[in-house]
Amino acid sequence: MLLNNPTLRVLFAGQALYWSCSMIGITLTSLAGLQLAPLNALATLPLTLLILGNLLAVQPLSLFMQRHGRRSGLMLGASCGVLGGMLSAVGVWLWDFVLFCLGALAIGGYQASAMYYRFAALEAVGNAQKGRATSYVIGGGVCAALFAPNLSLWSRDALDAPFVGAYLLIAALALIALLLMSRLREGEAPRPPRAGWSQARVLLSRPLVRAALATTAVGHGLMMLVMNATPLAMNFCGLPLESAAEVIRWHMLGMFLPAFIAGPLVDRLGSRRIAVLGSLILLGSAAIALTGLQQSHFLASSFLLGIGWNLMLVAGTTLLGEGHNANERGQAQGLMELGNGLVAACASFTSGALISGIGWNAVNLGMLPLLVVALLMLLPLRRRLAAG
């Protein structure tokens, strides 16, 4: 499918570039924040502002793409990545925490646009291939998992001032993504129809849509909660940055390698079953994290965290497609990304406070109530299927 569909190829490559930027940021931003922040508890504030930038941009970006098409919207998002990388680099160079935070806020706009890659993939294939198209585009992150950890370590000390080179590299990768998105042809990723805010109430009244939103929001929020906390937790345990980079590499492999089987599983077994499986895998991730503080515990837990996130994201995205028609597409997708951003912002900021105040175990215990919420939202769908 990737070889035969040029839209999927462009989106796959764009996903690889975005997640390379994201992985560099995940590995280094909380550590750079710890260096610049006036309080340790504020070390993850830049990552939280990145999520806030995503949250502020996701709905306006959706409306922008409704008027101007996918290509223009995705190019605009990549431009935010270029701007954010430059601002962050200057902030670290000048030892200015506020400027560093502003750079993270701008990178959030890039994140918002990259989250629409999988929706653009849905528009480029027929109904029988939607699960696979979604998961294959998400699978572009495998390239990031293979190369970005080494890029993180190299770019951290590439210049005399630590971390500056890393954010210049983010700006350069976002620029490549900008050029790549300019090649996306609107005929293959058609413009979503206009949608009004009144559609949101109609969409949220449907159990199928609510379950889809809860599935991706919980999966994405928990991934951000634990992933942002992991480099700090390892640092507090006395583990070197090289160990953290290796753990993040395996986390990213967990996030993206399952994409090549998650889509076919969704197409064969259904979105609800795969969402439940993803929730159970996240429970396993928390259980392993609570058993020890060695690198092996962090690695295994982070690997399972990535797998659970992938299954819940693919399942929730395809489940959403079953709950709306074509003229509701733009509003439904915007609602999903808005929900993901809200939960991720709360999770990102909470992770820093929990690590500094209560500890690593509290972060993992905090996963449990949210997973229960997601499973409860999926129960009405089971009864509905049984009745049918």
Steps between C-alpha positions, in 0.01 A plus 500: 500500500786739583671425169187552291345804669707822470295680768578229755869518409512874563309467826721209613813710443340800670418285801860380519627860499248620759572215741873552460444856621271375773743236621787748521269723703382214724857397578641846563232761574428403861876491565549838333202627697658371821812699411311824425197487730501691830337199673543126436123455494491726191741280303217353291326837450647540147359158403168602651502821296575295191181305569319828566620631164357187343175555687469862388583420138311179436149636446598818308727283286212267423283794395789641295532170314128499433540832318842456341565124479727251669818611324484861620412397855778245530752746355390762754550250781850410384583873488414517870754224557770703327415809706479305825833327450672833435341669804593209725859505378530872568336453842758240603783709355392805700408295809147643471236262636210714377628504141564127520138451608375715211692281258331192645162671461568554127614139454157406632353636177720258307377217721139600433550479125686168518206345684293554183731286287306186593169668412640601162591134453137398560395730217742339254364142511176303483295386798653152512853642536450773760645311795812410306543851354478653848746259655749507212527880512541486879768238433720767346619559855705180479761697306511753784538222756802363317690823442373775733663376826846526343405837353397613849834405652701648213305826474503563876873576490539591132562865597685654792175579682324174601158433343517786247592268214206273581245776448669622183470142375127502583463817292687338208289182508180706514621695196542173308146405605375835374651433157362149502143609583512742207495189277171372640235509230155613606332260262636211706424654839173683426396810688266427790159665473411800712365419845323702765547487876144370537622169360712445810191449718355254251826305482545485877150360541611177330652224720724390213656845466538543876674164528736588212590834657557342841716223353747729326498766773579253776762317296672820391472666841653205684776471245589867555473466879748215527723581202569855617576376850734219392819701423461693828436182699808336352704812570387500864595131521854585389471338156696674218342684208616222266282256694203735477550535124504122460179467705333766288616316187323183614197702601481643150543155345211387718297795376552436130600141422151368591352737241573244229278242670257724693324617185434149363388393850251788516369418152460132601400506871340842537603823669344428840692178563831660406427799725440265794822314421689830497359591843612166647850546359521844665405334830790260446733793438405659833540168683856453371594860587389443859728198545838676482720793398766329289550587134338168405181597685486839327567338162237226525239736644563764233486239222157381616389861545571561133314188386193589706499855362522375143210257534277756669582772246438280195185348652360835613568668167327231298217479755440873453468445125213259568310760702465790256421566136699696243354844578591460869858392437679827573315566825542141622874499434539838668316373808725196523819706482359757744428223750844348449663837555302579818586171667862511382548855633373400844710183496817677389489764771395251768791272421758758610317574824451130577862409433631790712245467777383140535715292268502258208254257655235772527526569128431137416223461757336805342447295183245270659192726540529632144519149358188409695322798341598386150380145562169624640446712189548191283246288692188652335644400162526139616135496603406664173687238298347219705151640443568521127 
